[in-house]
Amino acid sequence: MEMLYRSTRGAAGEVTASQAILQGLAPDGGLYVPVKLPKLAHTMREMADMTYKETAFEVLSLFLTDYTEDELRHCIDAAYDEKFDTEVIAPLVQADGAYYLELFHGATIAFKDMALSILPHLMTTAAKKNGIKDEIVILTATSGDTGKAALAGFADVPGTRIIVFYPKHGVSAIQERQMVTQKGANTSVIGITGNFDDAQTGVKKMFNDAELKEELAKNGFRFSSANSINIGRLVPQIVYYTYAYCKLLAEGHVRDGEKIHVTVPTGNFGNILAAYYAKKIGVPIDKLICASNTNKVLFDFFETGRYDRNREFVLTSSPSMDILISSNLERLIYHIAGDDCDVTREMMSKLANGGVYDITPEMKEALADFASGYATEENTASAIRTLYERTGYVIDPHTAVASYVYHGYAAEACDNTRTVIASTASPFKFARSVMAAIEGQKSEEEDFALIDRLSAIANVAQPPAITELRTAPVRHDTVCETADMKAEVSKILGL
Ligand SMILES: *Cc1c(COP(=O)(O)O)cnc(C)c1O
């Protein structure tokens, strides 16, 4: 069955998967969604013994129907290779009554690698299929994690360049080191003197700059985006929920057809939306438990049916979830409205204008698939400490938010359904917060000293992504004023 995509706001016609991936955002400002959701062609039992790559092929071939079998297999092989430090790609670890799905074994030790290692290949294949000869220039503003994962994914991918802007004084020391040591002849990393919002605004301006677009085209370039609104990032995330269920079944942790819950530490709503799609295509999932940190705009939404971004933005120990506008929620709104573009457009326009919208009672009923909760900073630290004291297993602060919310839900609902918790970052990436949680006090030590101690107490070897950082030479040292971002891009591309 041919799968086509339409915008959640309805004014962009229908496009193929490869066209949707090339465009990223739909021209009417909406997000691309499948016109009709597919169903898995095989049962969980039939898929139980599949490798990660085989599972990826099953899922991707349902959604990306204009890619040939050869093209998909090539993209999958190029993505899930030795960049991951385990052949299993996404291991499941049982600890204290839950199953932690470790999504951090890729190049940058956070779950963004799961999709960003395949997106460049899906994108260059899409360019070929659509007769686009221009070199694709990925332009990204980052507050830390996405930039590095996108750099690692696109480094030395033929036909692409990647330029990342980050706030020089707004990322952690480890995050900055990860970026400025990035290899690859096609990579550029630039610190700006402004904050993340300045970087984001500067990038958006360039995307909308008609003169620049013309200049790019003349020189054989076109911009594209690697952020999480691209359907090419969402579909590869459906794979690991399918795979996790198959492994639980293969290893006898669930009976055939037995439903599980999935708990996801949520920011932009991309990861949990992938779990929702996994459920819709036939993976036996019961509840999708949405876990927020102190920025609990999503928890309030699930409780009340009102989305209200007008509130104070709080910096937490789970920075990748510090977000007040969860862009991918637009796709869920569209689906719970009965795939209605008009309703979605109206709510998104309310969000843009006043920062608030209310869903209808019928839409709220359609949210029965979801449960939600949130963890304060104290809750998050106690979740790390408790799990460590009970089992010796160490989790990062994002995963700890999910762990806290899951255990709270299970106790309150007296529900012992088997549950998979998405473990979204390696604890080594957030060693400072993790050690403070375990030891009950902040340390003055340097990052690498903390990492050494974490490795010792957790009895886990440091991932190569961390050890490499100690000696990797700095390859990028450009810093510019926010106002000069465009000039830097022109210089890099020789415009
Ligand atoms: C991006 C990120 C999240 C949030 O995922 P969304 O798809 O934006 O909801 C959670 N944890 C970590 C470590 C992340 O990098």
PDBQT file of the ligand as one rigid body, heavy atoms in Angstrom, charges set to zero:
ROOT
HETATM    1  C1  LIG A 501      15.527  15.073  23.444  1.00  0.00    +0.000 C 
HETATM    2  C2  LIG A 501      15.586  14.327  24.742  1.00  0.00    +0.000 A 
HETATM    3  C3  LIG A 501      14.415  14.009  25.477  1.00  0.00    +0.000 A 
HETATM    4  C4  LIG A 501      13.036  14.463  25.048  1.00  0.00    +0.000 C 
HETATM    5  O1  LIG A 501      12.583  13.765  23.911  1.00  0.00    +0.000 OA
HETATM    6  P1  LIG A 501      11.386  14.377  23.027  1.00  0.00    +0.000 P 
HETATM    7  O2  LIG A 501      11.302  13.493  21.839  1.00  0.00    +0.000 OA
HETATM    8  O3  LIG A 501      11.803  15.769  22.696  1.00  0.00    +0.000 OA
HETATM    9  O4  LIG A 501      10.165  14.322  23.875  1.00  0.00    +0.000 OA
HETATM   10  C5  LIG A 501      14.548  13.274  26.649  1.00  0.00    +0.000 A 
HETATM   11  N1  LIG A 501      15.764  12.895  27.098  1.00  0.00    +0.000 NA
HETATM   12  C6  LIG A 501      16.904  13.183  26.427  1.00  0.00    +0.000 A 
HETATM   13  C7  LIG A 501      18.206  12.760  26.995  1.00  0.00    +0.000 C 
HETATM   14  C8  LIG A 501      16.865  13.901  25.224  1.00  0.00    +0.000 A 
HETATM   15  O5  LIG A 501      18.015  14.188  24.578  1.00  0.00    +0.000 OA
ENDROOT
TORSDOF 0
